[in-house]
Amino acid sequence: MIWTFGQVALGGAIGASLRFGVGVAVARALPLGPSGFPVAVLLCNVVGSALMGAFVTLSAERGLTHLAPLLMTGLLGGFTTFSSFSLEAVTLWERGATAQAALYVGISLGLSLLGLVLGAALMRGALT
């Protein structure tokens, strides 16, 4: 059991570091200022959802479920953060950017679900 906690911790550290890197890269590429649209969190959630769909499919087909604590709970859990998403949405709403907040919630949910479905479909295609 302690090994599983170690896997989750290692994956989480890597995932959170990657998310931080995406945030820095997006801030440098798109200087949106303090009231900008939370592009980095949106990007992490969509990409992470696609990767989650791909891994779930791959692990089921290839018997790799033993990697789930490291890759799904840890790495992808640290990379995609619903708490960050929630904070960004509420922050936009509190700033009076109600339309942006609603757009952000809709795009995040829609594209993240689509990303998961596409990731799974692409992996199914690659495995056949």
N, C-alpha and C positions, 0 to 999 in steps of 0.2 A: 504494500500500500504506500509506503514512503517513497518508493521509486515513482509511482504514479504522480504523487504530489510534486516530485522533482521535475517530471516531464512537463506538467502543467506550468510550473514556475518558469522553467527554461523557455518554453514556447511563449508564455505570456510576456517575458522580458524581450524576446525577439520581436514579437508582434507589436508591442507598445513602442519599441524603438523604431520599427518600420513606419508605424503611424506617425510618430514624431517627425521622421525624415520626410514623409509625404507632406506634412504640414509646413515644414520649412521650405521644401521645394515649391509648393504651390504659392506660398507667401512671396517668394522671390520672383516667381514667374508671373503672378497675378497680384500685384500690390493693390488690394481692394480697400485697405484702410480698416479702421475699427468697426465700421458698420457694414462691412462687406458680407456677401453671401458665403456661407460655410462650405466652400468647394472641397476643401481637403477632407473633411469628415464625410461628406457625401461620396467622394471618390473612394475612400477607404471602405465604406459600407457596401458600395456596389461591387467593387473588385473583390472584397472579402466574401461577399455572398456568392459570387461566381466561383471563387475558389472552393468555398464550402460545398457547393453543388457538385463540383468536379471531384472533390475528395470523397464525399459520401458515396458517389457512384463507383469510383475506383476502389475504395476500401471494401465495398460490398462484393464487387466482382473478383477482386484479387486477394481477399482475405487479409486485409491490412487494418482491420478494426483496432488492433493493438496500438496503432499510431494515433488514434483519436484523442487521447489525453494531450499528447504533445502538439498535434497539428490543429485539431478542431477547437478543443477547450482552451488550450494555451495560446498558440500562435494566432489563429484566426479570432479567438476571443479577445486577445490583446490588440489585434489590428483593427477590428471593427468594434465600435463601442456605441451601444445604444444610449448609454448615459451621456456621452458627448453629443450625440444627435439630439437628445432631449434638451440638454442645456442650450445648444445653439438655437433650437426652435423656440424655446421660451425666451431666450435673450432677444431674438428678433421681434417676438410678439411684445415684450415689455418695452422695446424701443419704439413701438408704434408701427412697426413694419409688418402689419397683420397679413397683408397679401403675400409678402415674401416668406413669412413663417408658414403659411398654408401651402405655398408653392414648394417650399423646402420639404415639408412633411410628405406631401403627395409624391414629389419626385423621388425622395429617399425610399419610401416604401415601395413604390411602383418599380423603380429601377433595381432595387435590391432583390425583390422577388423575381423579377425578370432575370437578373444576373444569376441567381441560384438555379433557375430552370435552364438557362442557357449553358451554364457550367456543367450541369448534369448531362444535358443533351450532347454537348461536345465530347465529354468523356465517354458517353455510351458509344458515340460514333467512332472514337479513337480505339475503343476496345473491341470493335467488331471487325 
